[in-house]
Structures are given as C-alpha cells and as structure tokens.
C-alpha cells in the first residue's frame, strides 16, 4: 500500500488515481491516515464484505431471539454468576 501526504496527494492526484487501480493509497496528514484512495473493484469488494457481515449479524440476532423465546421463565432469573457456576459443574 502506498502512503502519501495530503500535500503530495494534491500535487500528484492523477498519478495516485492510476496507482489506486493497482493498490490502495493511504493519504496522511500530520503523520495520521485521513483518507484512502481505492479502485472501484476494491470498493465493491469491501461493500460486499460489509453486506455479508450485516446479514450474518442479523441472522445471529434472529437465532438468539428465537432461542430466547424457548427459554423457561426460571432461566431469565439466572445471574451471570449462576451460569458460570452451572457451566463449571458440567465440566
């Protein structure tokens, strides 16, 4: 990944656009990253990964919501310490 300062990015923007087609470019200001220049292919890949992650999180939450609906009322009264104790007893 190429790293350039914001001043260099201003002065060489066209060249950086070409470089971004091969690898992401990090733009820094005062030594800290402030922006990334990516190719459209890299951006689409990142968005696909984000969309997949969001779907997986939603599926995970739905699974636990369905599981919670099956709990007996006594399970809701258990504290974290109770759960730890029960798990240790099973081991």
C-alpha angles and dihedrals in degrees: 000000000000117000122203136168121250090250091053089047090054092049097044104030096134092052091048091052088057092046091051089063088065102033139354117272121217116211116203136194119196089351096305126107110252102165145007127217111211137178117247089249091055091047093050090050091051092048091049091052090048092050091049091049092050091050091049092050091050091049090048092050092047090051092053093044089054090046092050090054089060095053120112115240091251090062090064090059094059117108124215088256090054091052092049090049092049092048091050091049090054092052 
